[in-house]
C-alpha cells in the first residue's frame, strides 16, 4: 500500500531535488512510499492523504504552524536536521522506515487485542 510523504522546503526547487533523492533512496531500500514536494500552503489541502510531512531544516521555525495545519489528520511533522541534500535524504528514509516499523507494531498489537502495548 502506497503512503505519501510530503517534502516541504519552501522554495520549490530544493524540495523537488530532495523529493527525487528520497524517492530513489526509498525505492533502493524497498520502501513503498510516494514522495511529493509540496509548498507550505499546499499541505492543508493534502493533509488527509499524507502519512508524513518532512520539513526542510531552514523552515524549522514554521514547523509548529505546519503541525497545527495537519493536527486533525494526525499526520506527523518532522524537521530534517540538515540542509545537505544527501544527509537530508538519508534522514528522510530513516524516518520512513521508522514510520513503517511503528505502523507494523501498532497493527500487530491491535491484532492481538492490546492497542497500548
Jmol script that loads the backbone (N, CA, C; Angstrom):
load data "model"
ATOM      1  N   UNK A   1       0.839  -1.180   0.000  1.00  0.00           N
ATOM      2  CA  UNK A   1       0.000   0.000   0.000  1.00  0.00           C
ATOM      3  C   UNK A   1       0.886   1.246   0.000  1.00  0.00           C
ATOM      4  N   UNK A   2       0.656   2.085  -0.986  1.00  0.00           N
ATOM      5  CA  UNK A   2       1.415   3.338  -1.052  1.00  0.00           C
ATOM      6  C   UNK A   2       0.982   4.294   0.054  1.00  0.00           C
ATOM      7  N   UNK A   3       1.959   4.887   0.667  1.00  0.00           N
ATOM      8  CA  UNK A   3       1.721   6.004   1.564  1.00  0.00           C
ATOM      9  C   UNK A   3       2.464   7.183   0.961  1.00  0.00           C
ATOM     10  N   UNK A   4       2.038   8.372   1.314  1.00  0.00           N
ATOM     11  CA  UNK A   4       2.645   9.565   0.736  1.00  0.00           C
ATOM     12  C   UNK A   4       3.318  10.386   1.816  1.00  0.00           C
ATOM     13  N   UNK A   5       4.555  10.773   1.538  1.00  0.00           N
ATOM     14  CA  UNK A   5       5.289  11.703   2.389  1.00  0.00           C
ATOM     15  C   UNK A   5       5.477  12.991   1.611  1.00  0.00           C
ATOM     16  N   UNK A   6       5.227  14.098   2.276  1.00  0.00           N
ATOM     17  CA  UNK A   6       5.441  15.409   1.664  1.00  0.00           C
ATOM     18  C   UNK A   6       6.801  15.935   2.096  1.00  0.00           C
ATOM     19  N   UNK A   7       7.508  16.513   1.146  1.00  0.00           N
ATOM     20  CA  UNK A   7       8.759  17.220   1.415  1.00  0.00           C
ATOM     21  C   UNK A   7       8.442  18.703   1.282  1.00  0.00           C
ATOM     22  N   UNK A   8       8.580  19.436   2.374  1.00  0.00           N
ATOM     23  CA  UNK A   8       8.270  20.866   2.371  1.00  0.00           C
ATOM     24  C   UNK A   8       9.566  21.634   2.619  1.00  0.00           C
ATOM     25  N   UNK A   9      10.013  22.332   1.588  1.00  0.00           N
ATOM     26  CA  UNK A   9      11.257  23.095   1.720  1.00  0.00           C
ATOM     27  C   UNK A   9      11.054  24.574   1.433  1.00  0.00           C
ATOM     28  N   UNK A  10       9.934  24.943   0.936  1.00  0.00           N
ATOM     29  CA  UNK A  10       9.641  26.360   0.773  1.00  0.00           C
ATOM     30  C   UNK A  10       9.853  26.917  -0.614  1.00  0.00           C
ATOM     31  N   UNK A  11      11.011  26.757  -1.171  1.00  0.00           N
ATOM     32  CA  UNK A  11      11.329  27.433  -2.428  1.00  0.00           C
ATOM     33  C   UNK A  11      10.904  26.661  -3.666  1.00  0.00           C
ATOM     34  N   UNK A  12      10.551  25.415  -3.543  1.00  0.00           N
ATOM     35  CA  UNK A  12      10.130  24.631  -4.696  1.00  0.00           C
ATOM     36  C   UNK A  12      11.247  23.824  -5.305  1.00  0.00           C
ATOM     37  N   UNK A  13      12.319  24.467  -5.695  1.00  0.00           N
ATOM     38  CA  UNK A  13      13.426  23.760  -6.338  1.00  0.00           C
ATOM     39  C   UNK A  13      14.090  22.800  -5.353  1.00  0.00           C
ATOM     40  N   UNK A  14      14.383  23.262  -4.155  1.00  0.00           N
ATOM     41  CA  UNK A  14      15.067  22.391  -3.191  1.00  0.00           C
ATOM     42  C   UNK A  14      14.194  21.205  -2.800  1.00  0.00           C
ATOM     43  N   UNK A  15      12.881  21.404  -2.655  1.00  0.00           N
ATOM     44  CA  UNK A  15      12.008  20.292  -2.295  1.00  0.00           C
ATOM     45  C   UNK A  15      11.907  19.280  -3.436  1.00  0.00           C
ATOM     46  N   UNK A  16      11.966  19.756  -4.673  1.00  0.00           N
ATOM     47  CA  UNK A  16      11.924  18.846  -5.815  1.00  0.00           C
ATOM     48  C   UNK A  16      13.177  17.982  -5.863  1.00  0.00           C
ATOM     49  N   UNK A  17      14.343  18.578  -5.666  1.00  0.00           N
ATOM     50  CA  UNK A  17      15.586  17.802  -5.654  1.00  0.00           C
ATOM     51  C   UNK A  17      15.614  16.816  -4.494  1.00  0.00           C
ATOM     52  N   UNK A  18      15.192  17.269  -3.322  1.00  0.00           N
ATOM     53  CA  UNK A  18      15.184  16.389  -2.158  1.00  0.00           C
ATOM     54  C   UNK A  18      14.172  15.266  -2.349  1.00  0.00           C
ATOM     55  N   UNK A  19      12.999  15.576  -2.877  1.00  0.00           N
ATOM     56  CA  UNK A  19      11.991  14.539  -3.115  1.00  0.00           C
ATOM     57  C   UNK A  19      12.527  13.473  -4.060  1.00  0.00           C
ATOM     58  N   UNK A  20      13.226  13.885  -5.101  1.00  0.00           N
ATOM     59  CA  UNK A  20      13.801  12.919  -6.049  1.00  0.00           C
ATOM     60  C   UNK A  20      14.838  12.041  -5.349  1.00  0.00           C
ATOM     61  N   UNK A  21      15.690  12.651  -4.533  1.00  0.00           N
ATOM     62  CA  UNK A  21      16.720  11.882  -3.824  1.00  0.00           C
ATOM     63  C   UNK A  21      16.087  10.907  -2.830  1.00  0.00           C
ATOM     64  N   UNK A  22      15.070  11.353  -2.114  1.00  0.00           N
ATOM     65  CA  UNK A  22      14.389  10.478  -1.146  1.00  0.00           C
ATOM     66  C   UNK A  22      13.662   9.358  -1.877  1.00  0.00           C
ATOM     67  N   UNK A  23      12.997   9.673  -2.965  1.00  0.00           N
ATOM     68  CA  UNK A  23      12.283   8.671  -3.761  1.00  0.00           C
ATOM     69  C   UNK A  23      13.247   7.578  -4.221  1.00  0.00           C
ATOM     70  N   UNK A  24      14.389   7.970  -4.750  1.00  0.00           N
ATOM     71  CA  UNK A  24      15.377   6.998  -5.229  1.00  0.00           C
ATOM     72  C   UNK A  24      15.917   6.142  -4.094  1.00  0.00           C
ATOM     73  N   UNK A  25      16.253   6.776  -2.985  1.00  0.00           N
ATOM     74  CA  UNK A  25      16.813   6.064  -1.840  1.00  0.00           C
ATOM     75  C   UNK A  25      15.768   5.151  -1.194  1.00  0.00           C
ATOM     76  N   UNK A  26      14.540   5.619  -1.092  1.00  0.00           N
ATOM     77  CA  UNK A  26      13.464   4.800  -0.523  1.00  0.00           C
ATOM     78  C   UNK A  26      13.226   3.570  -1.387  1.00  0.00           C
ATOM     79  N   UNK A  27      13.182   3.770  -2.677  1.00  0.00           N
ATOM     80  CA  UNK A  27      12.989   2.645  -3.597  1.00  0.00           C
ATOM     81  C   UNK A  27      14.131   1.641  -3.489  1.00  0.00           C
ATOM     82  N   UNK A  28      15.354   2.137  -3.405  1.00  0.00           N
ATOM     83  CA  UNK A  28      16.519   1.257  -3.273  1.00  0.00           C
ATOM     84  C   UNK A  28      16.484   0.455  -1.974  1.00  0.00           C
ATOM     85  N   UNK A  29      15.774   0.984  -0.970  1.00  0.00           N
ATOM     86  CA  UNK A  29      15.646   0.297   0.318  1.00  0.00           C
ATOM     87  C   UNK A  29      14.343  -0.498   0.430  1.00  0.00           C
ATOM     88  N   UNK A  30      13.626  -0.626  -0.684  1.00  0.00           N
ATOM     89  CA  UNK A  30      12.414  -1.434  -0.709  1.00  0.00           C
ATOM     90  C   UNK A  30      11.212  -0.822  -0.009  1.00  0.00           C
ATOM     91  N   UNK A  31      11.227   0.491   0.162  1.00  0.00           N
ATOM     92  CA  UNK A  31      10.119   1.165   0.836  1.00  0.00           C
ATOM     93  C   UNK A  31       9.041   1.551  -0.174  1.00  0.00           C
ATOM     94  N   UNK A  32       7.797   1.399   0.215  1.00  0.00           N
ATOM     95  CA  UNK A  32       6.670   1.657  -0.663  1.00  0.00           C
ATOM     96  C   UNK A  32       6.020   2.993  -0.301  1.00  0.00           C
ATOM     97  N   UNK A  33       6.714   4.068  -0.605  1.00  0.00           N
ATOM     98  CA  UNK A  33       6.243   5.414  -0.309  1.00  0.00           C
ATOM     99  C   UNK A  33       6.232   6.248  -1.576  1.00  0.00           C
ATOM    100  N   UNK A  34       5.228   7.069  -1.713  1.00  0.00           N
ATOM    101  CA  UNK A  34       5.215   8.100  -2.741  1.00  0.00           C
ATOM    102  C   UNK A  34       5.757   9.358  -2.079  1.00  0.00           C
ATOM    103  N   UNK A  35       6.702  10.013  -2.706  1.00  0.00           N
ATOM    104  CA  UNK A  35       7.336  11.200  -2.142  1.00  0.00           C
ATOM    105  C   UNK A  35       6.967  12.391  -3.012  1.00  0.00           C
ATOM    106  N   UNK A  36       6.358  13.410  -2.399  1.00  0.00           N
ATOM    107  CA  UNK A  36       5.906  14.571  -3.156  1.00  0.00           C
ATOM    108  C   UNK A  36       6.454  15.867  -2.570  1.00  0.00           C
ATOM    109  N   UNK A  37       7.037  16.700  -3.413  1.00  0.00           N
ATOM    110  CA  UNK A  37       7.410  18.040  -2.943  1.00  0.00           C
ATOM    111  C   UNK A  37       6.149  18.894  -2.862  1.00  0.00           C
ATOM    112  N   UNK A  38       5.950  19.543  -1.740  1.00  0.00           N
ATOM    113  CA  UNK A  38       4.790  20.429  -1.579  1.00  0.00           C
ATOM    114  C   UNK A  38       5.239  21.773  -1.030  1.00  0.00           C
ATOM    115  N   UNK A  39       4.557  22.806  -1.457  1.00  0.00           N
ATOM    116  CA  UNK A  39       4.751  24.128  -0.862  1.00  0.00           C
ATOM    117  C   UNK A  39       3.996  24.137   0.468  1.00  0.00           C
ATOM    118  N   UNK A  40       4.422  24.980   1.347  1.00  0.00           N
ATOM    119  CA  UNK A  40       3.785  25.093   2.669  1.00  0.00           C
ATOM    120  C   UNK A  40       2.276  25.285   2.562  1.00  0.00           C
ATOM    121  N   UNK A  41       1.852  26.105   1.631  1.00  0.00           N
ATOM    122  CA  UNK A  41       0.423  26.401   1.515  1.00  0.00           C
ATOM    123  C   UNK A  41      -0.386  25.275   0.866  1.00  0.00           C
ATOM    124  N   UNK A  42       0.268  24.218   0.408  1.00  0.00           N
ATOM    125  CA  UNK A  42      -0.426  23.063  -0.173  1.00  0.00           C
ATOM    126  C   UNK A  42      -0.683  21.968   0.858  1.00  0.00           C
ATOM    127  N   UNK A  43      -0.007  22.027   1.979  1.00  0.00           N
ATOM    128  CA  UNK A  43      -0.082  20.949   2.968  1.00  0.00           C
ATOM    129  C   UNK A  43      -1.495  20.786   3.516  1.00  0.00           C
ATOM    130  N   UNK A  44      -2.164  21.860   3.830  1.00  0.00           N
ATOM    131  CA  UNK A  44      -3.508  21.776   4.415  1.00  0.00           C
ATOM    132  C   UNK A  44      -4.472  21.017   3.510  1.00  0.00           C
ATOM    133  N   UNK A  45      -4.422  21.290   2.216  1.00  0.00           N
ATOM    134  CA  UNK A  45      -5.328  20.632   1.274  1.00  0.00           C
ATOM    135  C   UNK A  45      -4.998  19.162   1.058  1.00  0.00           C
ATOM    136  N   UNK A  46      -3.806  18.759   1.388  1.00  0.00           N
ATOM    137  CA  UNK A  46      -3.368  17.378   1.163  1.00  0.00           C
ATOM    138  C   UNK A  46      -3.251  16.573   2.455  1.00  0.00           C
ATOM    139  N   UNK A  47      -3.502  17.196   3.598  1.00  0.00           N
ATOM    140  CA  UNK A  47      -3.245  16.561   4.894  1.00  0.00           C
ATOM    141  C   UNK A  47      -3.860  15.173   5.022  1.00  0.00           C
ATOM    142  N   UNK A  48      -5.095  14.996   4.561  1.00  0.00           N
ATOM    143  CA  UNK A  48      -5.761  13.703   4.713  1.00  0.00           C
ATOM    144  C   UNK A  48      -5.141  12.597   3.875  1.00  0.00           C
ATOM    145  N   UNK A  49      -4.357  12.957   2.879  1.00  0.00           N
ATOM    146  CA  UNK A  49      -3.739  11.933   2.029  1.00  0.00           C
ATOM    147  C   UNK A  49      -2.263  11.693   2.371  1.00  0.00           C
ATOM    148  N   UNK A  50      -1.777  12.358   3.405  1.00  0.00           N
ATOM    149  CA  UNK A  50      -0.360  12.243   3.759  1.00  0.00           C
ATOM    150  C   UNK A  50      -0.155  11.302   4.935  1.00  0.00           C
ATOM    151  N   UNK A  51       0.984  10.616   4.904  1.00  0.00           N
ATOM    152  CA  UNK A  51       1.378   9.782   6.028  1.00  0.00           C
ATOM    153  C   UNK A  51       2.438  10.436   6.878  1.00  0.00           C
ATOM    154  N   UNK A  52       3.157  11.395   6.292  1.00  0.00           N
ATOM    155  CA  UNK A  52       4.265  12.035   6.971  1.00  0.00           C
ATOM    156  C   UNK A  52       4.597  13.338   6.251  1.00  0.00           C
ATOM    157  N   UNK A  53       4.959  14.361   7.022  1.00  0.00           N
ATOM    158  CA  UNK A  53       5.417  15.627   6.447  1.00  0.00           C
ATOM    159  C   UNK A  53       6.846  15.858   6.923  1.00  0.00           C
ATOM    160  N   UNK A  54       7.758  15.966   5.974  1.00  0.00           N
ATOM    161  CA  UNK A  54       9.168  16.209   6.259  1.00  0.00           C
ATOM    162  C   UNK A  54       9.483  17.651   5.870  1.00  0.00           C
ATOM    163  N   UNK A  55      10.007  18.404   6.822  1.00  0.00           N
ATOM    164  CA  UNK A  55      10.208  19.841   6.638  1.00  0.00           C
ATOM    165  C   UNK A  55      11.696  20.144   6.560  1.00  0.00           C
ATOM    166  N   UNK A  56      12.072  20.907   5.542  1.00  0.00           N
ATOM    167  CA  UNK A  56      13.460  21.321   5.390  1.00  0.00           C
ATOM    168  C   UNK A  56      13.963  22.069   6.612  1.00  0.00           C
ATOM    169  N   UNK A  57      15.225  21.855   6.919  1.00  0.00           N
ATOM    170  CA  UNK A  57      15.863  22.445   8.102  1.00  0.00           C
ATOM    171  C   UNK A  57      15.663  23.958   8.178  1.00  0.00           C
ATOM    172  N   UNK A  58      15.736  24.619   7.043  1.00  0.00           N
ATOM    173  CA  UNK A  58      15.620  26.081   7.015  1.00  0.00           C
ATOM    174  C   UNK A  58      14.196  26.567   7.319  1.00  0.00           C
ATOM    175  N   UNK A  59      13.219  25.648   7.387  1.00  0.00           N
ATOM    176  CA  UNK A  59      11.846  26.019   7.736  1.00  0.00           C
ATOM    177  C   UNK A  59      11.463  25.538   9.134  1.00  0.00           C
ATOM    178  N   UNK A  60      12.452  25.227   9.944  1.00  0.00           N
ATOM    179  CA  UNK A  60      12.176  24.734  11.303  1.00  0.00           C
ATOM    180  C   UNK A  60      11.272  25.697  12.068  1.00  0.00           C
ATOM    181  N   UNK A  61      11.437  26.967  11.846  1.00  0.00           N
ATOM    182  CA  UNK A  61      10.620  27.967  12.551  1.00  0.00           C
ATOM    183  C   UNK A  61       9.148  27.909  12.146  1.00  0.00           C
ATOM    184  N   UNK A  62       8.796  27.197  11.075  1.00  0.00           N
ATOM    185  CA  UNK A  62       7.419  27.063  10.591  1.00  0.00           C
ATOM    186  C   UNK A  62       6.782  25.737  11.006  1.00  0.00           C
ATOM    187  N   UNK A  63       7.549  24.905  11.663  1.00  0.00           N
ATOM    188  CA  UNK A  63       7.092  23.556  11.977  1.00  0.00           C
ATOM    189  C   UNK A  63       5.841  23.546  12.856  1.00  0.00           C
ATOM    190  N   UNK A  64       5.791  24.376  13.871  1.00  0.00           N
ATOM    191  CA  UNK A  64       4.611  24.409  14.748  1.00  0.00           C
ATOM    192  C   UNK A  64       3.357  24.788  13.961  1.00  0.00           C
ATOM    193  N   UNK A  65       3.486  25.727  13.031  1.00  0.00           N
ATOM    194  CA  UNK A  65       2.343  26.109  12.199  1.00  0.00           C
ATOM    195  C   UNK A  65       1.894  24.936  11.329  1.00  0.00           C
ATOM    196  N   UNK A  66       2.843  24.211  10.763  1.00  0.00           N
ATOM    197  CA  UNK A  66       2.500  23.050   9.945  1.00  0.00           C
ATOM    198  C   UNK A  66       1.837  21.960  10.783  1.00  0.00           C
ATOM    199  N   UNK A  67       2.309  21.774  12.009  1.00  0.00           N
ATOM    200  CA  UNK A  67       1.680  20.783  12.892  1.00  0.00           C
ATOM    201  C   UNK A  67       0.223  21.141  13.160  1.00  0.00           C
ATOM    202  N   UNK A  68      -0.055  22.425  13.343  1.00  0.00           N
ATOM    203  CA  UNK A  68      -1.438  22.859  13.549  1.00  0.00           C
ATOM    204  C   UNK A  68      -2.300  22.582  12.315  1.00  0.00           C
ATOM    205  N   UNK A  69      -1.722  22.804  11.145  1.00  0.00           N
ATOM    206  CA  UNK A  69      -2.447  22.609   9.895  1.00  0.00           C
ATOM    207  C   UNK A  69      -2.879  21.151   9.722  1.00  0.00           C
ATOM    208  N   UNK A  70      -2.046  20.205  10.138  1.00  0.00           N
ATOM    209  CA  UNK A  70      -2.353  18.782   9.930  1.00  0.00           C
ATOM    210  C   UNK A  70      -2.839  18.077  11.194  1.00  0.00           C
ATOM    211  N   UNK A  71      -3.023  18.817  12.273  1.00  0.00           N
ATOM    212  CA  UNK A  71      -3.359  18.204  13.564  1.00  0.00           C
ATOM    213  C   UNK A  71      -4.587  17.305  13.494  1.00  0.00           C
ATOM    214  N   UNK A  72      -5.634  17.740  12.826  1.00  0.00           N
ATOM    215  CA  UNK A  72      -6.859  16.936  12.781  1.00  0.00           C
ATOM    216  C   UNK A  72      -6.672  15.643  11.998  1.00  0.00           C
ATOM    217  N   UNK A  73      -5.665  15.587  11.138  1.00  0.00           N
ATOM    218  CA  UNK A  73      -5.381  14.378  10.365  1.00  0.00           C
ATOM    219  C   UNK A  73      -4.420  13.447  11.082  1.00  0.00           C
ATOM    220  N   UNK A  74      -3.779  13.948  12.133  1.00  0.00           N
ATOM    221  CA  UNK A  74      -2.838  13.116  12.877  1.00  0.00           C
ATOM    222  C   UNK A  74      -1.554  12.802  12.133  1.00  0.00           C
ATOM    223  N   UNK A  75      -1.204  13.630  11.180  1.00  0.00           N
ATOM    224  CA  UNK A  75      -0.002  13.409  10.371  1.00  0.00           C
ATOM    225  C   UNK A  75       1.221  13.920  11.121  1.00  0.00           C
ATOM    226  N   UNK A  76       2.237  13.064  11.319  1.00  0.00           N
ATOM    227  CA  UNK A  76       3.462  13.547  11.960  1.00  0.00           C
ATOM    228  C   UNK A  76       4.201  14.551  11.068  1.00  0.00           C
ATOM    229  N   UNK A  77       4.759  15.562  11.706  1.00  0.00           N
ATOM    230  CA  UNK A  77       5.558  16.575  11.015  1.00  0.00           C
ATOM    231  C   UNK A  77       6.942  16.546  11.656  1.00  0.00           C
ATOM    232  N   UNK A  78       7.973  16.354  10.833  1.00  0.00           N
ATOM    233  CA  UNK A  78       9.336  16.226  11.338  1.00  0.00           C
ATOM    234  C   UNK A  78      10.248  17.193  10.595  1.00  0.00           C
ATOM    235  N   UNK A  79      11.065  17.918  11.350  1.00  0.00           N
ATOM    236  CA  UNK A  79      12.054  18.813  10.740  1.00  0.00           C
ATOM    237  C   UNK A  79      13.326  18.021  10.479  1.00  0.00           C
ATOM    238  N   UNK A  80      13.831  18.127   9.269  1.00  0.00           N
ATOM    239  CA  UNK A  80      15.085  17.460   8.920  1.00  0.00           C
ATOM    240  C   UNK A  80      16.252  18.217   9.552  1.00  0.00           C
ATOM    241  N   UNK A  81      17.269  17.478   9.961  1.00  0.00           N
ATOM    242  CA  UNK A  81      18.390  18.051  10.702  1.00  0.00           C
ATOM    243  C   UNK A  81      19.378  18.841   9.854  1.00  0.00           C
ATOM    244  N   UNK A  82      19.382  18.611   8.552  1.00  0.00           N
ATOM    245  CA  UNK A  82      20.440  19.179   7.724  1.00  0.00           C
ATOM    246  C   UNK A  82      19.877  19.771   6.441  1.00  0.00           C
ATOM    247  N   UNK A  83      20.545  20.787   5.935  1.00  0.00           N
ATOM    248  CA  UNK A  83      20.232  21.321   4.615  1.00  0.00           C
ATOM    249  C   UNK A  83      21.027  20.604   3.521  1.00  0.00           C
ATOM    250  N   UNK A  84      21.945  19.738   3.914  1.00  0.00           N
ATOM    251  CA  UNK A  84      22.719  18.956   2.954  1.00  0.00           C
ATOM    252  C   UNK A  84      21.790  17.916   2.314  1.00  0.00           C
ATOM    253  N   UNK A  85      21.718  17.899   0.990  1.00  0.00           N
ATOM    254  CA  UNK A  85      20.794  17.030   0.263  1.00  0.00           C
ATOM    255  C   UNK A  85      20.973  15.560   0.625  1.00  0.00           C
ATOM    256  N   UNK A  86      22.193  15.085   0.614  1.00  0.00           N
ATOM    257  CA  UNK A  86      22.442  13.670   0.895  1.00  0.00           C
ATOM    258  C   UNK A  86      22.070  13.316   2.328  1.00  0.00           C
ATOM    259  N   UNK A  87      22.484  14.137   3.271  1.00  0.00           N
ATOM    260  CA  UNK A  87      22.163  13.871   4.674  1.00  0.00           C
ATOM    261  C   UNK A  87      20.656  13.928   4.909  1.00  0.00           C
ATOM    262  N   UNK A  88      19.988  14.908   4.310  1.00  0.00           N
ATOM    263  CA  UNK A  88      18.540  15.042   4.476  1.00  0.00           C
ATOM    264  C   UNK A  88      17.808  13.857   3.840  1.00  0.00           C
ATOM    265  N   UNK A  89      18.282  13.387   2.696  1.00  0.00           N
ATOM    266  CA  UNK A  89      17.655  12.226   2.050  1.00  0.00           C
ATOM    267  C   UNK A  89      17.802  10.977   2.913  1.00  0.00           C
ATOM    268  N   UNK A  90      18.995  10.767   3.458  1.00  0.00           N
ATOM    269  CA  UNK A  90      19.205   9.597   4.325  1.00  0.00           C
ATOM    270  C   UNK A  90      18.360   9.694   5.590  1.00  0.00           C
ATOM    271  N   UNK A  91      18.283  10.863   6.194  1.00  0.00           N
ATOM    272  CA  UNK A  91      17.444  11.018   7.379  1.00  0.00           C
ATOM    273  C   UNK A  91      15.979  10.778   7.021  1.00  0.00           C
ATOM    274  N   UNK A  92      15.550  11.263   5.874  1.00  0.00           N
ATOM    275  CA  UNK A  92      14.165  11.074   5.442  1.00  0.00           C
ATOM    276  C   UNK A  92      13.827   9.594   5.317  1.00  0.00           C
ATOM    277  N   UNK A  93      14.715   8.833   4.705  1.00  0.00           N
ATOM    278  CA  UNK A  93      14.474   7.401   4.544  1.00  0.00           C
ATOM    279  C   UNK A  93      14.460   6.697   5.895  1.00  0.00           C
ATOM    280  N   UNK A  94      15.335   7.094   6.796  1.00  0.00           N
ATOM    281  CA  UNK A  94      15.310   6.532   8.150  1.00  0.00           C
ATOM    282  C   UNK A  94      13.978   6.818   8.818  1.00  0.00           C
ATOM    283  N   UNK A  95      13.448   8.030   8.633  1.00  0.00           N
ATOM    284  CA  UNK A  95      12.144   8.381   9.199  1.00  0.00           C
ATOM    285  C   UNK A  95      11.019   7.567   8.565  1.00  0.00           C
ATOM    286  N   UNK A  96      11.093   7.332   7.261  1.00  0.00           N
ATOM    287  CA  UNK A  96      10.093   6.499   6.596  1.00  0.00           C
ATOM    288  C   UNK A  96      10.137   5.077   7.150  1.00  0.00           C
ATOM    289  N   UNK A  97      11.339   4.542   7.329  1.00  0.00           N
ATOM    290  CA  UNK A  97      11.485   3.202   7.893  1.00  0.00           C
ATOM    291  C   UNK A  97      10.920   3.139   9.307  1.00  0.00           C
ATOM    292  N   UNK A  98      11.199   4.145  10.115  1.00  0.00           N
ATOM    293  CA  UNK A  98      10.678   4.195  11.487  1.00  0.00           C
ATOM    294  C   UNK A  98       9.154   4.266  11.483  1.00  0.00           C
ATOM    295  N   UNK A  99       8.617   5.071  10.592  1.00  0.00           N
ATOM    296  CA  UNK A  99       7.168   5.199  10.484  1.00  0.00           C
ATOM    297  C   UNK A  99       6.547   3.845  10.120  1.00  0.00           C
ATOM    298  N   UNK A 100       7.159   3.135   9.167  1.00  0.00           N
ATOM    299  CA  UNK A 100       6.670   1.807   8.788  1.00  0.00           C
ATOM    300  C   UNK A 100       6.732   0.837   9.961  1.00  0.00           C
ATOM    301  N   UNK A 101       7.841   0.862  10.703  1.00  0.00           N
ATOM    302  CA  UNK A 101       8.005  -0.041  11.844  1.00  0.00           C
ATOM    303  C   UNK A 101       6.967   0.247  12.922  1.00  0.00           C
ATOM    304  N   UNK A 102       6.710   1.529  13.185  1.00  0.00           N
ATOM    305  CA  UNK A 102       5.700   1.897  14.186  1.00  0.00           C
ATOM    306  C   UNK A 102       4.313   1.450  13.757  1.00  0.00           C
ATOM    307  N   UNK A 103       3.988   1.620  12.485  1.00  0.00           N
ATOM    308  CA  UNK A 103       2.679   1.182  11.976  1.00  0.00           C
ATOM    309  C   UNK A 103       2.541  -0.330  12.089  1.00  0.00           C
ATOM    310  N   UNK A 104       3.587  -1.053  11.748  1.00  0.00           N
ATOM    311  CA  UNK A 104       3.543  -2.517  11.827  1.00  0.00           C
ATOM    312  C   UNK A 104       3.376  -2.971  13.272  1.00  0.00           C
ATOM    313  N   UNK A 105       4.088  -2.316  14.178  1.00  0.00           N
ATOM    314  CA  UNK A 105       3.989  -2.657  15.594  1.00  0.00           C
ATOM    315  C   UNK A 105       2.578  -2.381  16.114  1.00  0.00           C
ATOM    316  N   UNK A 106       2.024  -1.236  15.739  1.00  0.00           N
ATOM    317  CA  UNK A 106       0.663  -0.877  16.156  1.00  0.00           C
ATOM    318  C   UNK A 106      -0.344  -1.883  15.610  1.00  0.00           C
ATOM    319  N   UNK A 107      -0.205  -2.254  14.345  1.00  0.00           N
ATOM    320  CA  UNK A 107      -1.120  -3.222  13.734  1.00  0.00           C
ATOM    321  C   UNK A 107      -1.010  -4.575  14.426  1.00  0.00           C
ATOM    322  N   UNK A 108       0.200  -4.961  14.779  1.00  0.00           N
ATOM    323  CA  UNK A 108       0.420  -6.229  15.469  1.00  0.00           C
ATOM    324  C   UNK A 108      -0.254  -6.216  16.842  1.00  0.00           C
ATOM    325  N   UNK A 109      -0.092  -5.125  17.573  1.00  0.00           N
ATOM    326  CA  UNK A 109      -0.728  -5.014  18.895  1.00  0.00           C
ATOM    327  C   UNK A 109      -2.240  -5.048  18.781  1.00  0.00           C
ATOM    328  N   UNK A 110      -2.789  -4.351  17.780  1.00  0.00           N
ATOM    329  CA  UNK A 110      -4.238  -4.331  17.603  1.00  0.00           C
ATOM    330  C   UNK A 110      -4.770  -5.704  17.239  1.00  0.00           C
ATOM    331  N   UNK A 111      -4.015  -6.441  16.416  1.00  0.00           N
ATOM    332  CA  UNK A 111      -4.469  -7.782  16.035  1.00  0.00           C
ATOM    333  C   UNK A 111      -4.469  -8.741  17.227  1.00  0.00           C
ATOM    334  N   UNK A 112      -3.681  -8.419  18.248  1.00  0.00           N
ATOM    335  CA  UNK A 112      -3.644  -9.241  19.452  1.00  0.00           C
ATOM    336  C   UNK A 112      -4.561  -8.696  20.545  1.00  0.00           C
ATOM    337  N   UNK A 113      -5.314  -7.640  20.204  1.00  0.00           N
ATOM    338  CA  UNK A 113      -6.253  -7.064  21.154  1.00  0.00           C
ATOM    339  C   UNK A 113      -5.645  -6.212  22.236  1.00  0.00           C
ATOM    340  N   UNK A 114      -4.406  -5.724  22.018  1.00  0.00           N
ATOM    341  CA  UNK A 114      -3.722  -4.906  23.006  1.00  0.00           C
ATOM    342  C   UNK A 114      -3.247  -3.620  22.337  1.00  0.00           C
ATOM    343  N   UNK A 115      -4.102  -2.616  22.216  1.00  0.00           N
ATOM    344  CA  UNK A 115      -3.748  -1.413  21.461  1.00  0.00           C
ATOM    345  C   UNK A 115      -2.670  -0.541  22.096  1.00  0.00           C
ATOM    346  N   UNK A 116      -2.344  -0.756  23.353  1.00  0.00           N
ATOM    347  CA  UNK A 116      -1.386   0.132  24.031  1.00  0.00           C
ATOM    348  C   UNK A 116      -0.037  -0.507  24.310  1.00  0.00           C
ATOM    349  N   UNK A 117       0.186  -1.700  23.857  1.00  0.00           N
ATOM    350  CA  UNK A 117       1.499  -2.301  24.024  1.00  0.00           C
ATOM    351  C   UNK A 117       1.536  -3.276  25.097  1.00  0.00           C
TER     352      UNK A 117
END
end "model"
wireframe off; spacefill off
backbone 0.3
color backbone group
